[in-house]
Amino acid sequence: MRKVLSVLIATLALTACASLRQLSNEVSTYSLWPADRKPATYTFERLPSQQANASPQQQMLEDAAHQALEKAGFTLAADPQAADVTVTLGARVSAHDRSPYDDPFWWRGGLYSHRFYTRGWPYYRGFGPHFGYPFYDTPTYEREVALLIRDRKTAQPLYEARVTNDGYSPAINSLLSAMFEAGLKDFPYSGANPRRVVTQIAS
């Protein structure tokens, strides 16, 4: 019996670890990619602000996108001037101080009668005028990447992708590859916007 329980516990632990390596993304893509055009060579195009503030972070962004672009069939051009397309990237993290009790179920006549703050502490009062308890708002973060592919000669936009996900940490570096992969997963096709795309986080 103990052996069976040990096997079950180990299996559950492995399953939990595997699920933690998956990233659920909300993806929106817009495509004008010609049906008869094949992915070819590309080069990264940095905006003036990105050139002025070139940093290891910008290089990390491009390295992460490079992996996703290769999976989509592109090859980094040896000569940027001979590239078939240019790729522009962006990334940002936004904080949201949203409380779970912002849901109308929890107040405005719901489970809790009203919400009040005192001495810098948010309290929620319900079940009578003297009942209350402290509640800390937990900030969440929206992590977002954007990718734009243009024809290098004409500068015509051909494919645009925006990828977001939420979490309790602002850390995004380890998620970049998985996020760009989500944005290019259906390339060159678009789809329902937004849609949920699950990718694997690189170890």
Summary of the structure (lengths in Angstrom):
residues: 203
radius of gyration: 23.0
end to end distance: 34.7
largest distance: 73.2
contacts: 516
relative contact order: 0.24
helix: 30%
strand: 34%
